Amino acid sequence: MQHRIVILGAGYAGAIAAGRLARRLRGDAQITLVNAEPDFVERIRMHQLATGQDLPTRPLSEALAGTGATLRVARVTGVDVDRKLVTVADADGTDELGYDTLVYALGSSVAHHRVPGVAEHAHEVASRPGALRLRARLQELEAGARVVVVGGGLTGIEAATEIAESHEQLEVALVARRGFGDWLSPRGQRHLRKVFGRLGITVHEEVDVARVDATQLVTTDGARIPTDVTVWAAGFAAHPLASATSLTVSESGRIVVDETMRSVSHPEVYAVGDAALAPGPGAEPLRMSCAAGTPMAWQAADAIIARLTGGELPNMPLRFYGQCISLGRRDGLVQFVTADDRAKPSVLRGRFAARVKELVCRGAAYGVFHPTMYPARRRGRSSVSDRVTAAA
Ligand SMILES: Cc1cc2nc3c(=O)[nH]c(=O)nc-3n(C[C@H](O)[C@H](O)[C@H](O)COP(=O)(O)OP(=O)(O)OC[C@H]3O[C@@H](n4cnc5c(N)ncnc54)[C@H](O)[C@@H]3O)c2cc1C
């Protein structure tokens, strides 16, 4: 029997891992990619979708075309890493998929941080359905309506600026738990404040939201911020399925992996993207991001291939180079960072930075459909089938 590789989730990380494995192992392994939707969702553009921009449809079948790999459009409902079985459900019912190697890439969703009222009253831009719901809601608002974005991180900043630019008639505010943009360089912070000023976005700094109601936010010190629409962008939470398995996961539910993206508890399981807690170049693990998820996927695929074929393990350093932040369609900020994601003094700003960010987004989607563009180490001499036969 051929070696069976099942990849769960076809976001940036899962789709790249699947495509790379499928192209490099063509015919030597049975590869199945499971995803809830038939299309690849450009999650880093969800704030654009929410503000009325249309994104191209990108069928996942094209990412696997000609490789012999199978795309299974279904919802993963269970993972049993002890029996090496995945349960999936679709319109026809449930099914079980056995695997020899599993790549877990189910991503993340918006983190509610157990704040009461978020689930009932807030919108989000972390998923396509959420972005489409917000889009419809923004379109029905009257001039002067208040939109409050909660979250002073990259997603909150991108969402607030995109909304303010595309819906000039609305009153947009952003609530940040810490100092506004305080992780950026002084130049970066100055530019951020300038753009927020130009777009008329009110910033509430060092404010912790304790409760979300339909018409107001209540802060931990009892203040009230009136709102007509709340957009919750206060971070991401890992997909919950991993925590229900015997895999070693972090407190936040991310699968703990080594430098090759292999689970520290189950050697036949790999995890990539937001679902994985992977060692970064400093003391901190890699931040949940597309910027980290893409090289994680390359690393995982190459490590799986190396282990199956007797090749050399990949040792690409996983590191950051910059934070590319869109500030609407006409402005942006590229904050250069150290390998461990701390701001350097240098930045790119304005229209040029917006163009760089657009190229980064296009490049990320291009990478999904061209998963072998980053070269791997030489493949080992023996094929997977030889190796499996030798092991039997
Ligand atoms: C608005 C916004 C802007 C962002 N901008 C940036 C940016 O500029 N730069 C950056 O680096 N990062 C950015 N990010 C973060 C980035 O989008 C994520 O880190 C990245 O998408 C993670 O990739 P992933 O493949 O791990 O997960 P995801 O992209 O979340 O993909 C997970 C996949 O799993 C599928 N799935 C989930 N559950 C199931 C299930 N039960 N069954 C079957 N399939 C399932 C989903 O349909 C999806 O296809 C942004 C995020 C948002 C929301």
The ligand as a Gaussian input file, in Angstrom:
#p B3LYP/6-31G(d) Opt

LIG

0 1
 C       -7.998000      40.582000       7.901000
 C       -6.729000      39.822000       8.096000
 C       -5.540000      40.350000       7.589000
 C       -4.343000      39.662000       7.759000
 N       -3.201000      40.194000       7.232000
 C       -2.053000      39.503000       7.344000
 C       -0.862000      40.013000       6.765000
 O       -0.844000      41.069000       6.158000
 N        0.280000      39.284000       6.878000
 C        0.309000      38.086000       7.551000
 O        1.369000      37.475000       7.626000
 N       -0.809000      37.579000       8.115000
 C       -1.981000      38.251000       8.036000
 N       -3.119000      37.742000       8.585000
 C       -3.061000      36.437000       9.288000
 C       -3.177000      35.294000       8.288000
 O       -4.362000      35.430000       7.542000
 C       -3.202000      33.953000       8.990000
 O       -2.097000      33.876000       9.846000
 C       -3.128000      32.843000       7.946000
 O       -4.305000      32.859000       7.176000
 C       -2.931000      31.482000       8.605000
 O       -2.911000      30.514000       7.609000
 P       -3.363000      29.020000       7.904000
 O       -3.198000      28.272000       6.636000
 O       -2.703000      28.524000       9.124000
 O       -4.906000      29.119000       8.303000
 P       -6.170000      29.647000       7.517000
 O       -5.786000      30.629000       6.472000
 O       -7.108000      30.059000       8.580000
 O       -6.719000      28.365000       6.782000
 C       -7.340000      27.308000       7.464000
 C       -8.092000      26.464000       6.464000
 O       -8.681000      25.385000       7.151000
 C      -10.037000      25.255000       6.745000
 N      -10.768000      24.685000       7.859000
 C      -10.953000      25.197000       9.097000
 N      -11.680000      24.370000       9.846000
 C      -11.964000      23.308000       9.069000
 C      -12.649000      22.095000       9.287000
 N      -13.202000      21.782000      10.451000
 N      -12.744000      21.240000       8.252000
 C      -12.171000      21.496000       7.060000
 N      -11.491000      22.619000       6.817000
 C      -11.388000      23.503000       7.799000
 C      -10.472000      26.662000       6.406000
 O      -11.586000      26.631000       5.520000
 C       -9.218000      27.202000       5.751000
 O       -9.184000      26.905000       4.397000
 C       -4.332000      38.422000       8.447000
 C       -5.525000      37.887000       8.943000
 C       -6.706000      38.581000       8.775000
 C       -7.974000      37.981000       9.307000

